Structure formats: C-alpha cells, structure tokens
Amino acid sequence: MTDDSKKFRKVNANLGQQPNIGPFPADQFLPWIAIVGTSYYLCKVLLQFNWVATGCVAAWGIATWWVLTGSKSWRFLSKFIGTPYLVRGYGRYRPFLKSDSQDPR
C-alpha cells in the first residue's frame, strides 16, 4: 500500500506540452499569417507576379521562420533583446529620516 500511495498519477496528459494545431505548432501561425500577407502584397500587388511565384515566396518565408524559431524560439529571438548596462555606483549615505539628536562624531 505504501508503494501505491507514493506513485505519481498523471491527471492531464497534455500538461507541459506545446499547443499544436494539427502537426504545426500554434505559436507559429500569427507570424505565418504576417509572412503570407507581406508576400502577397509584395509579389502579387506590387510586382504583379503570378500565384506560383507568390506561393513560393510565402513558402520560403514560412520555412525560414520555422527553421529560425522552431520549437525553441527563445534561442533565436533572445538575440534581439539588449542586455542591460549594469554599473556599480557608490553614493554618500544620507538618512531617510532626520533625527533630532545630534551625532557626537
């Protein structure tokens, strides 16, 4: 009985997993929509390419984004966050509240 009470029982099998929409990770869909929209505007509207060329450009952009960000997007995207400039400063001590008694020093 002691062995059974110490075993871990998993209640929800999806805890700790990345959300997916079919076989694709869910956090990739908003960037993919932006890539498809941008490639449509650039290739189809501005440059007057056909649908095959527009689809190839969109697929290339989606594939590049997926390779760069993938399942561990922080590895690539954290490079664009600046590191803080930390400096050790020294200041003269000033008490927050002034005391009425005189310091004998």
N, CA, C and O atoms as a printed pandas DataFrame, in Angstrom:
     atom_number atom_name residue_name chain_id  residue_number  x_coord  y_coord  z_coord
0              1         N          MET        A               1    0.814   -1.185    0.000
1              2        CA          MET        A               1    0.000    0.000    0.000
2              3         C          MET        A               1    0.864    1.258    0.000
3              4         O          MET        A               1    0.473    2.271   -0.581
4              5         N          THR        A               2    1.997    1.213    0.623
5              6        CA          THR        A               2    2.855    2.390    0.648
6              7         C          THR        A               2    3.444    2.677   -0.732
7              8         O          THR        A               2    3.676    3.837   -1.072
8              9         N          ASP        A               3    3.688    1.642   -1.525
9             10        CA          ASP        A               3    4.224    1.853   -2.864
10            11         C          ASP        A               3    3.198    2.522   -3.778
11            12         O          ASP        A               3    3.554    3.383   -4.583
12            13         N          ASP        A               4    1.943    2.137   -3.660
13            14        CA          ASP        A               4    0.891    2.717   -4.496
14            15         C          ASP        A               4    0.609    4.170   -4.136
15            16         O          ASP        A               4    0.273    4.965   -5.014
16            17         N          SER        A               5    0.737    4.528   -2.875
17            18        CA          SER        A               5    0.424    5.897   -2.469
18            19         C          SER        A               5    1.519    6.877   -2.877
19            20         O          SER        A               5    1.265    8.077   -2.975
20            21         N          LYS        A               6    2.738    6.381   -3.116
21            22        CA          LYS        A               6    3.837    7.261   -3.498
22            23         C          LYS        A               6    3.981    7.425   -4.999
23            24         O          LYS        A               6    4.766    8.261   -5.446
24            25         N          LYS        A               7    3.257    6.662   -5.781
25            26        CA          LYS        A               7    3.356    6.773   -7.236
26            27         C          LYS        A               7    2.662    8.043   -7.705
27            28         O          LYS        A               7    1.648    8.469   -7.153
28            29         N          PHE        A               8    3.240    8.629   -8.738
29            30        CA          PHE        A               8    2.663    9.832   -9.323
30            31         C          PHE        A               8    1.608    9.438  -10.343
31            32         O          PHE        A               8    1.858    8.615  -11.223
32            33         N          ARG        A               9    0.456   10.018  -10.220
33            34        CA          ARG        A               9   -0.629    9.729  -11.151
34            35         C          ARG        A               9   -0.882   10.966  -11.994
35            36         O          ARG        A               9   -1.256   12.016  -11.471
36            37         N          LYS        A              10   -0.681   10.844  -13.276
37            38        CA          LYS        A              10   -0.851   11.972  -14.183
38            39         C          LYS        A              10   -2.333   12.136  -14.500
39            40         O          LYS        A              10   -2.970   11.221  -15.021
40            41         N          VAL        A              11   -2.871   13.302  -14.185
41            42        CA          VAL        A              11   -4.288   13.548  -14.381
42            43         C          VAL        A              11   -4.546   14.026  -15.805
43            44         O          VAL        A              11   -5.466   13.536  -16.460
44            45         N          ASN        A              12   -3.749   14.973  -16.293
45            46        CA          ASN        A              12   -3.920   15.530  -17.631
46            47         C          ASN        A              12   -2.654   15.249  -18.428
47            48         O          ASN        A              12   -1.578   15.730  -18.072
48            49         N          ALA        A              13   -2.771   14.485  -19.489
49            50        CA          ALA        A              13   -1.598   14.109  -20.284
50            51         C          ALA        A              13   -1.046   15.275  -21.093
51            52         O          ALA        A              13    0.095   15.212  -21.551
52            53         N          ASN        A              14   -1.830   16.343  -21.282
53            54        CA          ASN        A              14   -1.392   17.478  -22.090
54            55         C          ASN        A              14   -0.641   18.541  -21.294
55            56         O          ASN        A              14   -0.177   19.525  -21.869
56            57         N          LEU        A              15   -0.517   18.361  -19.997
57            58        CA          LEU        A              15    0.209   19.346  -19.202
58            59         C          LEU        A              15    1.686   19.336  -19.574
59            60         O          LEU        A              15    2.310   18.279  -19.673
60            61         N          GLY        A              16    2.233   20.527  -19.778
61            62        CA          GLY        A              16    3.642   20.654  -20.105
62            63         C          GLY        A              16    3.971   20.479  -21.571
63            64         O          GLY        A              16    5.144   20.534  -21.939
64            65         N          GLN        A              17    2.981   20.270  -22.422
65            66        CA          GLN        A              17    3.238   20.120  -23.850
66            67         C          GLN        A              17    2.924   21.419  -24.577
67            68         O          GLN        A              17    2.143   22.243  -24.101
68            69         N          GLN        A              18    3.545   21.585  -25.738
69            70        CA          GLN        A              18    3.318   22.771  -26.554
70            71         C          GLN        A              18    2.003   22.618  -27.314
71            72         O          GLN        A              18    1.735   21.549  -27.861
72            73         N          PRO        A              19    1.173   23.672  -27.360
73            74        CA          PRO        A              19   -0.089   23.562  -28.097
74            75         C          PRO        A              19    0.148   23.454  -29.595
75            76         O          PRO        A              19    1.012   24.137  -30.144
76            77         N          ASN        A              20   -0.618   22.599  -30.252
77            78        CA          ASN        A              20   -0.492   22.374  -31.690
78            79         C          ASN        A              20   -1.835   22.552  -32.367
79            80         O          ASN        A              20   -2.887   22.322  -31.771
80            81         N          ILE        A              21   -1.780   22.962  -33.615
81            82        CA          ILE        A              21   -2.940   22.964  -34.497
82            83         C          ILE        A              21   -2.602   21.962  -35.580
83            84         O          ILE        A              21   -1.905   22.285  -36.542
84            85         N          GLY        A              22   -3.092   20.755  -35.424
85            86        CA          GLY        A              22   -2.678   19.677  -36.318
86            87         C          GLY        A              22   -1.226   19.345  -36.047
87            88         O          GLY        A              22   -0.833   19.220  -34.887
88            89         N          PRO        A              23   -0.415   19.197  -37.090
89            90        CA          PRO        A              23    1.004   18.893  -36.869
90            91         C          PRO        A              23    1.871   20.141  -36.674
91            92         O          PRO        A              23    3.080   20.027  -36.475
92            93         N          PHE        A              24    1.267   21.320  -36.729
93            94        CA          PHE        A              24    2.033   22.566  -36.671
94            95         C          PHE        A              24    1.919   23.207  -35.295
95            96         O          PHE        A              24    0.854   23.164  -34.679
96            97         N          PRO        A              25    3.014   23.807  -34.801
97            98        CA          PRO        A              25    2.959   24.475  -33.503
98            99         C          PRO        A              25    2.079   25.718  -33.568
99           100         O          PRO        A              25    2.120   26.462  -34.548
100          101         N          ALA        A              26    1.293   25.939  -32.535
101          102        CA          ALA        A              26    0.309   27.017  -32.534
102          103         C          ALA        A              26    0.954   28.400  -32.476
103          104         O          ALA        A              26    0.369   29.365  -32.969
104          105         N          ASP        A              27    2.140   28.520  -31.888
105          106        CA          ASP        A              27    2.765   29.841  -31.793
106          107         C          ASP        A              27    3.355   30.318  -33.116
107          108         O          ASP        A              27    3.844   31.445  -33.194
108          109         N          GLN        A              28    3.322   29.500  -34.145
109          110        CA          GLN        A              28    3.859   29.881  -35.444
110          111         C          GLN        A              28    2.812   30.511  -36.364
111          112         O          GLN        A              28    3.183   31.123  -37.367
112          113         N          PHE        A              29    1.535   30.385  -36.062
113          114        CA          PHE        A              29    0.512   30.798  -37.015
114          115         C          PHE        A              29    0.424   32.307  -37.216
115          116         O          PHE        A              29    0.236   32.746  -38.350
116          117         N          LEU        A              30    0.549   33.109  -36.188
117          118        CA          LEU        A              30    0.495   34.560  -36.386
118          119         C          LEU        A              30    1.663   35.070  -37.228
119          120         O          LEU        A              30    1.434   35.877  -38.129
120          121         N          PRO        A              31    2.902   34.640  -36.982
121          122        CA          PRO        A              31    3.971   35.061  -37.882
122          123         C          PRO        A              31    3.770   34.549  -39.306
123          124         O          PRO        A              31    4.108   35.247  -40.262
124          125         N          TRP        A              32    3.229   33.349  -39.462
125          126        CA          TRP        A              32    2.992   32.822  -40.805
126          127         C          TRP        A              32    1.946   33.646  -41.539
127          128         O          TRP        A              32    2.079   33.884  -42.739
128          129         N          ILE        A              33    0.912   34.080  -40.840
129          130        CA          ILE        A              33   -0.103   34.930  -41.464
130          131         C          ILE        A              33    0.519   36.251  -41.905
131          132         O          ILE        A              33    0.203   36.752  -42.984
132          133         N          ALA        A              34    1.393   36.815  -41.088
133          134        CA          ALA        A              34    2.073   38.055  -41.459
134          135         C          ALA        A              34    2.991   37.838  -42.666
135          136         O          ALA        A              34    3.075   38.697  -43.544
136          137         N          ILE        A              35    3.671   36.705  -42.711
137          138        CA          ILE        A              35    4.568   36.411  -43.839
138          139         C          ILE        A              35    3.767   36.222  -45.118
139          140         O          ILE        A              35    4.169   36.723  -46.168
140          141         N          VAL        A              36    2.642   35.511  -45.058
141          142        CA          VAL        A              36    1.806   35.306  -46.243
142          143         C          VAL        A              36    1.224   36.639  -46.719
143          144         O          VAL        A              36    1.202   36.911  -47.920
144          145         N          GLY        A              37    0.756   37.466  -45.789
145          146        CA          GLY        A              37    0.212   38.770  -46.162
146          147         C          GLY        A              37    1.247   39.678  -46.793
147          148         O          GLY        A              37    0.964   40.365  -47.775
148          149         N          THR        A              38    2.442   39.683  -46.233
149          150        CA          THR        A              38    3.519   40.510  -46.786
150          151         C          THR        A              38    3.950   40.009  -48.155
151          152         O          THR        A              38    4.163   40.805  -49.070
152          153         N          SER        A              39    4.080   38.702  -48.299
153          154        CA          SER        A              39    4.491   38.172  -49.606
154          155         C          SER        A              39    3.401   38.395  -50.652
155          156         O          SER        A              39    3.717   38.645  -51.815
156          157         N          TYR        A              40    2.123   38.310  -50.266
157          158        CA          TYR        A              40    1.041   38.607  -51.207
158          159         C          TYR        A              40    1.106   40.062  -51.660
159          160         O          TYR        A              40    1.002   40.364  -52.848
160          161         N          TYR        A              41    1.281   40.956  -50.689
161          162        CA          TYR        A              41    1.314   42.380  -51.040
162          163         C          TYR        A              41    2.519   42.705  -51.918
163          164         O          TYR        A              41    2.388   43.420  -52.912
164          165         N          LEU        A              42    3.688   42.187  -51.558
165          166        CA          LEU        A              42    4.893   42.494  -52.335
166          167         C          LEU        A              42    4.883   41.835  -53.712
167          168         O          LEU        A              42    5.165   42.487  -54.717
168          169         N          CYS        A              43    4.563   40.561  -53.758
169          170        CA          CYS        A              43    4.690   39.812  -55.015
170          171         C          CYS        A              43    3.483   39.980  -55.928
171          172         O          CYS        A              43    3.646   40.209  -57.126
172          173         N          LYS        A              44    2.294   39.872  -55.391
173          174        CA          LYS        A              44    1.103   39.883  -56.238
174          175         C          LYS        A              44    0.638   41.302  -56.546
175          176         O          LYS        A              44    0.287   41.603  -57.687
176          177         N          VAL        A              45    0.632   42.174  -55.547
177          178        CA          VAL        A              45    0.095   43.518  -55.742
178          179         C          VAL        A              45    1.143   44.445  -56.348
179          180         O          VAL        A              45    0.878   45.082  -57.368
180          181         N          LEU        A              46    2.315   44.535  -55.750
181          182        CA          LEU        A              46    3.310   45.489  -56.223
182          183         C          LEU        A              46    4.066   45.014  -57.461
183          184         O          LEU        A              46    4.217   45.769  -58.422
184          185         N          LEU        A              47    4.541   43.766  -57.444
185          186        CA          LEU        A              47    5.396   43.286  -58.537
186          187         C          LEU        A              47    4.635   42.525  -59.618
187          188         O          LEU        A              47    5.232   42.160  -60.631
188          189         N          GLN        A              48    3.351   42.275  -59.440
189          190        CA          GLN        A              48    2.499   41.611  -60.432
190          191         C          GLN        A              48    2.993   40.209  -60.811
191          192         O          GLN        A              48    2.912   39.815  -61.975
192          193         N          PHE        A              49    3.513   39.445  -59.812
193          194        CA          PHE        A              49    3.920   38.069  -60.066
194          195         C          PHE        A              49    2.683   37.178  -60.153
195          196         O          PHE        A              49    1.594   37.576  -59.738
196          197         N          ASN        A              50    2.857   35.971  -60.694
197          198        CA          ASN        A              50    1.737   35.027  -60.722
198          199         C          ASN        A              50    1.612   34.344  -59.357
199          200         O          ASN        A              50    2.421   34.575  -58.458
200          201         N          TRP        A              51    0.576   33.492  -59.219
201          202        CA          TRP        A              51    0.303   32.861  -57.945
202          203         C          TRP        A              51    1.362   31.843  -57.554
203          204         O          TRP        A              51    1.603   31.633  -56.365
204          205         N          VAL        A              52    1.989   31.219  -58.516
205          206        CA          VAL        A              52    3.021   30.222  -58.206
206          207         C          VAL        A              52    4.230   30.901  -57.563
207          208         O          VAL        A              52    4.761   30.414  -56.565
208          209         N          ALA        A              53    4.660   32.014  -58.131
209          210        CA          ALA        A              53    5.799   32.742  -57.576
210          211         C          ALA        A              53    5.456   33.315  -56.200
211          212         O          ALA        A              53    6.287   33.297  -55.292
212          213         N          THR        A              54    4.243   33.818  -56.048
213          214        CA          THR        A              54    3.817   34.358  -54.764
214          215         C          THR        A              54    3.777   33.263  -53.702
215          216         O          THR        A              54    4.207   33.478  -52.569
216          217         N          GLY        A              55    3.260   32.087  -54.068
217          218        CA          GLY        A              55    3.229   30.960  -53.141
218          219         C          GLY        A              55    4.614   30.465  -52.777
219          220         O          GLY        A              55    4.858   30.072  -51.636
220          221         N          CYS        A              56    5.531   30.483  -53.752
221          222        CA          CYS        A              56    6.913   30.060  -53.469
222          223         C          CYS        A              56    7.598   31.020  -52.501
223          224         O          CYS        A              56    8.319   30.591  -51.600
224          225         N          VAL        A              57    7.373   32.313  -52.687
225          226        CA          VAL        A              57    7.970   33.298  -51.787
226          227         C          VAL        A              57    7.377   33.147  -50.380
227          228         O          VAL        A              57    8.102   33.226  -49.388
228          229         N          ALA        A              58    6.062   32.932  -50.297
229          230        CA          ALA        A              58    5.430   32.742  -48.993
230          231         C          ALA        A              58    5.935   31.462  -48.322
231          232         O          ALA        A              58    6.208   31.458  -47.122
232          233         N          ALA        A              59    6.060   30.382  -49.087
233          234        CA          ALA        A              59    6.559   29.122  -48.526
234          235         C          ALA        A              59    8.007   29.261  -48.070
235          236         O          ALA        A              59    8.387   28.713  -47.036
236          237         N          TRP        A              60    8.810   29.986  -48.829
237          238        CA          TRP        A              60   10.204   30.217  -48.427
238          239         C          TRP        A              60   10.262   31.024  -47.129
239          240         O          TRP        A              60   11.059   30.712  -46.245
240          241         N          GLY        A              61    9.430   32.052  -47.006
241          242        CA          GLY        A              61    9.413   32.856  -45.784
242          243         C          GLY        A              61    8.949   32.058  -44.584
243          244         O          GLY        A              61    9.516   32.179  -43.498
244          245         N          ILE        A              62    7.914   31.235  -44.771
245          246        CA          ILE        A              62    7.412   30.408  -43.672
246          247         C          ILE        A              62    8.456   29.384  -43.250
247          248         O          ILE        A              62    8.673   29.171  -42.058
248          249         N          ALA        A              63    9.103   28.750  -44.229
249          250        CA          ALA        A              63   10.123   27.751  -43.901
250          251         C          ALA        A              63   11.307   28.383  -43.175
251          252         O          ALA        A              63   11.846   27.800  -42.234
252          253         N          THR        A              64   11.708   29.567  -43.610
253          254        CA          THR        A              64   12.823   30.256  -42.951
254          255         C          THR        A              64   12.458   30.608  -41.514
255          256         O          THR        A              64   13.253   30.409  -40.596
256          257         N          TRP        A              65   11.250   31.133  -41.328
257          258        CA          TRP        A              65   10.822   31.498  -39.973
258          259         C          TRP        A              65   10.731   30.276  -39.076
259          260         O          TRP        A              65   11.112   30.338  -37.907
260          261         N          TRP        A              66   10.235   29.174  -39.600
261          262        CA          TRP        A              66   10.083   27.955  -38.807
262          263         C          TRP        A              66   11.451   27.385  -38.415
263          264         O          TRP        A              66   11.626   26.901  -37.298
264          265         N          VAL        A              67   12.415   27.445  -39.335
265          266        CA          VAL        A              67   13.747   26.940  -39.020
266          267         C          VAL        A              67   14.416   27.818  -37.966
267          268         O          VAL        A              67   15.074   27.309  -37.059
268          269         N          LEU        A              68   14.249   29.140  -38.085
269          270        CA          LEU        A              68   14.913   30.042  -37.147
270          271         C          LEU        A              68   14.295   30.004  -35.757
271          272         O          LEU        A              68   15.014   30.059  -34.759
272          273         N          THR        A              69   12.979   29.912  -35.680
273          274        CA          THR        A              69   12.345   29.976  -34.366
274          275         C          THR        A              69   11.970   28.604  -33.840
275          276         O          THR        A              69   12.128   28.356  -32.645
276          277         N          GLY        A              70   11.485   27.711  -34.669
277          278        CA          GLY        A              70   11.220   26.315  -34.322
278          279         C          GLY        A              70   10.560   26.088  -32.988
279          280         O          GLY        A              70    9.694   26.863  -32.581
280          281         N          SER        A              71   10.957   25.034  -32.299
281          282        CA          SER        A              71   10.345   24.699  -31.024
282          283         C          SER        A              71   10.962   25.480  -29.870
283          284         O          SER        A              71   10.360   25.590  -28.803
284          285         N          LYS        A              72   12.143   26.015  -30.074
285          286        CA          LYS        A              72   12.805   26.804  -29.031
286          287         C          LYS        A              72   13.071   28.197  -29.576
287          288         O          LYS        A              72   14.210   28.552  -29.879
288          289         N          SER        A              73   12.011   28.979  -29.696
289          290        CA          SER        A              73   12.119   30.283  -30.337
290          291         C          SER        A              73   12.992   31.250  -29.545
291          292         O          SER        A              73   13.563   32.172  -30.127
292          293         N          TRP        A              74   13.109   31.065  -28.252
293          294        CA          TRP        A              74   13.904   31.975  -27.442
294          295         C          TRP        A              74   15.375   31.946  -27.831
295          296         O          TRP        A              74   16.087   32.925  -27.609
296          297         N          ARG        A              75   15.850   30.833  -28.412
297          298        CA          ARG        A              75   17.268   30.755  -28.791
298          299         C          ARG        A              75   17.623   31.776  -29.859
299          300         O          ARG        A              75   18.709   32.354  -29.828
300          301         N          PHE        A              76   16.716   32.002  -30.805
301          302        CA          PHE        A              76   16.983   32.957  -31.869
302          303         C          PHE        A              76   16.486   34.354  -31.511
303          304         O          PHE        A              76   17.206   35.334  -31.703
304          305         N          LEU        A              77   15.281   34.454  -31.000
305          306        CA          LEU        A              77   14.677   35.757  -30.766
306          307         C          LEU        A              77   15.281   36.488  -29.575
307          308         O          LEU        A              77   15.181   37.713  -29.506
308          309         N          SER        A              78   15.903   35.782  -28.635
309          310        CA          SER        A              78   16.501   36.462  -27.489
310          311         C          SER        A              78   17.760   37.232  -27.872
311          312         O          SER        A              78   18.256   38.035  -27.082
312          313         N          LYS        A              79   18.277   36.999  -29.064
313          314        CA          LYS        A              79   19.458   37.747  -29.511
314          315         C          LYS        A              79   19.133   39.208  -29.776
315          316         O          LYS        A              79   20.039   40.041  -29.798
316          317         N          PHE        A              80   17.861   39.539  -29.977
317          318        CA          PHE        A              80   17.466   40.900  -30.305
318          319         C          PHE        A              80   17.079   41.722  -29.088
319          320         O          PHE        A              80   16.729   42.894  -29.222
320          321         N          ILE        A              81   17.134   41.128  -27.903
321          322        CA          ILE        A              81   16.835   41.849  -26.673
322          323         C          ILE        A              81   18.157   42.328  -26.101
323          324         O          ILE        A              81   19.056   41.534  -25.827
324          325         N          GLY        A              82   18.261   43.617  -25.929
325          326        CA          GLY        A              82   19.505   44.192  -25.427
326          327         C          GLY        A              82   19.762   43.825  -23.987
327          328         O          GLY        A              82   18.835   43.730  -23.183
328          329         N          THR        A              83   21.010   43.622  -23.668
329          330        CA          THR        A              83   21.366   43.327  -22.282
330          331         C          THR        A              83   21.473   44.638  -21.516
331          332         O          THR        A              83   21.931   45.635  -22.073
332          333         N          PRO        A              84   21.070   44.659  -20.281
333          334        CA          PRO        A              84   21.127   45.904  -19.506
334          335         C          PRO        A              84   22.571   46.274  -19.170
335          336         O          PRO        A              84   23.430   45.409  -18.995
336          337         N          TYR        A              85   22.807   47.552  -19.088
337          338        CA          TYR        A              85   24.122   48.059  -18.727
338          339         C          TYR        A              85   24.132   48.271  -17.220
339          340         O          TYR        A              85   23.536   49.222  -16.714
340          341         N          LEU        A              86   24.808   47.386  -16.512
341          342        CA          LEU        A              86   24.828   47.430  -15.061
342          343         C          LEU        A              86   26.119   48.081  -14.576
343          344         O          LEU        A              86   27.214   47.733  -15.017
344          345         N          VAL        A              87   25.968   49.019  -13.672
345          346        CA          VAL        A              87   27.122   49.744  -13.134
346          347         C          VAL        A              87   27.012   49.727  -11.619
347          348         O          VAL        A              87   25.927   49.896  -11.062
348          349         N          ARG        A              88   28.112   49.529  -10.977
349          350        CA          ARG        A              88   28.114   49.595   -9.515
350          351         C          ARG        A              88   28.391   51.039   -9.120
351          352         O          ARG        A              88   29.438   51.597   -9.445
352          353         N          GLY        A              89   27.460   51.615   -8.434
353          354        CA          GLY        A              89   27.609   53.010   -8.028
354          355         C          GLY        A              89   27.805   53.139   -6.536
355          356         O          GLY        A              89   27.349   52.304   -5.754
356          357         N          TYR        A              90   28.490   54.196   -6.158
357          358        CA          TYR        A              90   28.722   54.469   -4.751
358          359         C          TYR        A              90   28.203   55.864   -4.465
359          360         O          TYR        A              90   28.522   56.822   -5.170
360          361         N          GLY        A              91   27.411   55.961   -3.434
361          362        CA          GLY        A              91   26.884   57.257   -3.048
362          363         C          GLY        A              91   27.062   57.489   -1.570
363          364         O          GLY        A              91   27.234   56.550   -0.792
364          365         N          ARG        A              92   27.020   58.749   -1.191
365          366        CA          ARG        A              92   27.154   59.094    0.215
366          367         C          ARG        A              92   25.864   58.747    0.929
367          368         O          ARG        A              92   24.772   58.982    0.411
368          369         N          TYR        A              93   25.992   58.195    2.101
369          370        CA          TYR        A              93   24.824   57.793    2.866
370          371         C          TYR        A              93   24.119   59.028    3.415
371          372         O          TYR        A              93   24.720   59.870    4.083
372          373         N          ARG        A              94   22.847   59.105    3.116
373          374        CA          ARG        A              94   22.006   60.152    3.688
374          375         C          ARG        A              94   20.797   59.465    4.303
375          376         O          ARG        A              94   20.099   58.722    3.613
376          377         N          PRO        A              95   20.538   59.691    5.557
377          378        CA          PRO        A              95   19.407   59.014    6.189
378          379         C          PRO        A              95   18.081   59.509    5.608
379          380         O          PRO        A              95   17.951   60.671    5.222
380          381         N          PHE        A              96   17.136   58.634    5.555
381          382        CA          PHE        A              96   15.831   58.966    5.009
382          383         C          PHE        A              96   15.079   59.912    5.949
383          384         O          PHE        A              96   14.456   60.879    5.511
384          385         N          LEU        A              97   15.151   59.617    7.232
385          386        CA          LEU        A              97   14.521   60.465    8.239
386          387         C          LEU        A              97   15.602   61.145    9.061
387          388         O          LEU        A              97   16.557   60.507    9.504
388          389         N          LYS        A              98   15.441   62.446    9.259
389          390        CA          LYS        A              98   16.425   63.163   10.069
390          391         C          LYS        A              98   16.065   63.001   11.541
391          392         O          LYS        A              98   14.908   63.148   11.936
392          393         N          SER        A              99   17.064   62.700   12.326
393          394        CA          SER        A              99   16.814   62.541   13.759
394          395         C          SER        A              99   17.056   63.879   14.463
395          396         O          SER        A              99   17.834   64.708   13.991
396          397         N          ASP        A             100   16.382   64.076   15.590
397          398        CA          ASP        A             100   16.527   65.305   16.346
398          399         C          ASP        A             100   17.803   65.317   17.174
399          400         O          ASP        A             100   18.319   66.388   17.493
400          401         N          SER        A             101   18.311   64.161   17.522
401          402        CA          SER        A             101   19.506   64.127   18.358
402          403         C          SER        A             101   20.734   64.413   17.493
403          404         O          SER        A             101   20.790   64.044   16.320
404          405         N          GLN        A             102   21.699   65.068   18.094
405          406        CA          GLN        A             102   22.937   65.401   17.423
406          407         C          GLN        A             102   23.884   64.202   17.466
407          408         O          GLN        A             102   23.987   63.523   18.488
408          409         N          ASP        A             103   24.553   63.953   16.386
409          410        CA          ASP        A             103   25.516   62.872   16.305
410          411         C          ASP        A             103   26.813   63.343   16.954
411          412         O          ASP        A             103   27.317   64.401   16.578
412          413         N          PRO        A             104   27.381   62.600   17.921
413          414        CA          PRO        A             104   28.593   63.054   18.619
414          415         C          PRO        A             104   29.847   62.991   17.759
415          416         O          PRO        A             104   30.901   63.451   18.198
416          417         N          ARG        A             105   29.777   62.455   16.585
417          418        CA          ARG        A             105   31.000   62.342   15.768
418          419         C          ARG        A             105   31.405   63.633   15.257
419          420         O          ARG        A             105   32.409   63.731   14.551
